[in-house]
Amino acid sequence: MGWKTLDDMDLNGKRVLVRVDINVPVVDGVVTDATRIQRIVPTVRDILASGGKPILLAHFGRPGGERRESLSLKQLIPTLESAFGAQVLFAADCVGIEAELVADTLQAGQVLLLENTRFHAAETKNDPDLAAGMAKLGEVYCNDAFSAAHRAHSSTEAIARLLPACAGRLMQAELQALESALGAPERPVTAVVGGAKVSTKLELLGNLIDKVDHLIIGGGMANTFLVAQGISVGKSLAETAMKDTAAEILAKAENSGCQIVLPCDVVVAKAFQANAPHQVLPADQCPEDGMILDAGPESVAAITEVISQSRTLIWNGPLGAFELEPFDAATNAAALKAAALSRSGQLVSVAGGGDTVAALNASGAARDFTYISTAGGAFLEWMEGKTLPGVAALEQ
């Protein structure tokens, strides 16, 4: 672990610039899902308890470098105050004289929210001058936005080189969970990778083959691998142009000793809709007018058996059309098995990605997973083995 945490920093009486992800959904000025705000509460409260003065840096939406009132962070103040149990002041910019004046008036027990960093076009260019302007507002930098750590921006990368820097509680939890899953995991290690397209997860699959013992492939991706084995999948979602690439992945896995688990039976329907008439068939018997919407019961039994033998599980993507009943059955069964093993201490389970989180929440399994990452792109790039600029800056 080459990065510091809040516990390593002297915060008493100091202004702490905290990069957070509070890019929450808002309808008519009202926050409709405060999950991301709730997840930064431990960091803010720990800074306050240590005598520090939190100053929040954040982006909101995609203003494209222009000031747009509909994307002002000011509208989040009531929700932030409720979450923190503290008064939240506001500065109408994240740099400049006005922001500096408000920062100078910040008292112990108060929190300062700076305006949307992406109102400045220079933010996404990792501009050092913008970072220097932000750094003038604080004495310590704390990054608590793992979800933005895959971007080299002024508020995530450049600024970390200008002040004593550390990870916030959410960032710390993310990094520790990921280290336990792929950095130094207990074996056997199993990865579940699902979703629609092989083409979007080539780097992910290539990285995992060398690091995991079992790779369970589901969703539309599995259909492409079936095609690579010469199996007809009818009208199913599949990237036939990627069949050679899928075959190469299968060969690489065999050479590296990684077992790839594909469906041996499938749930087939003629319409992509909830409760469509369906049947369970061997994976190689999908009719020409049918589409595979889920893995079948024999596949589920094989998948849960692999999970049962594992000590570490990494999950990204559903095993079927989880948004449509009853084609959520395989995802739900595998997720609930992983949850039960995690609850009993037999499995370390880490999951992430938008569809993954939605699927695990729908199944009721999410609460028992060891860790659920809300970081989409950053989680995926970490799984691909890429260096995350926001994390690398903390390590320096």
Buried (B, 14 or more C-beta within 10 A) or exposed (E): EEBBBBEEBEBEEBBBBBBBBBBBEBEEEEBEEBEBBEBBBBBBBBBBEBEBBBBBBBBBBEBEEEEBEEBBBBBBBEBBBEBBEBEBBBBBBBBEEEBBEBBEEBEEEBBBBBBBBBBBEBBBBBBBEBBBBBBBBBBBBBBBBBBBBBBBBBBBBBBBBBBBBBBBBBBBBBBBBBEBBBEEBEEBBBBBBBBBBBEEBBBBBBBBBEBBBBBBBBBBBBBBBBBBEEBBBBBBBBBEEBBEBBBBBBEBBEEEEBBBBBBBBBBBBBEBEEEBEBEBBEBBBBEEEBBBBBBBBBBBEBBBEBBBEBBBBBBBBBBBBBBBEBBBBBBBBBBBBBBBBBBEEEBBBBBBBEBBBBBBEBBEBBEBBBBBBBBBBBBBBBBBBBEBBBBBBBEE
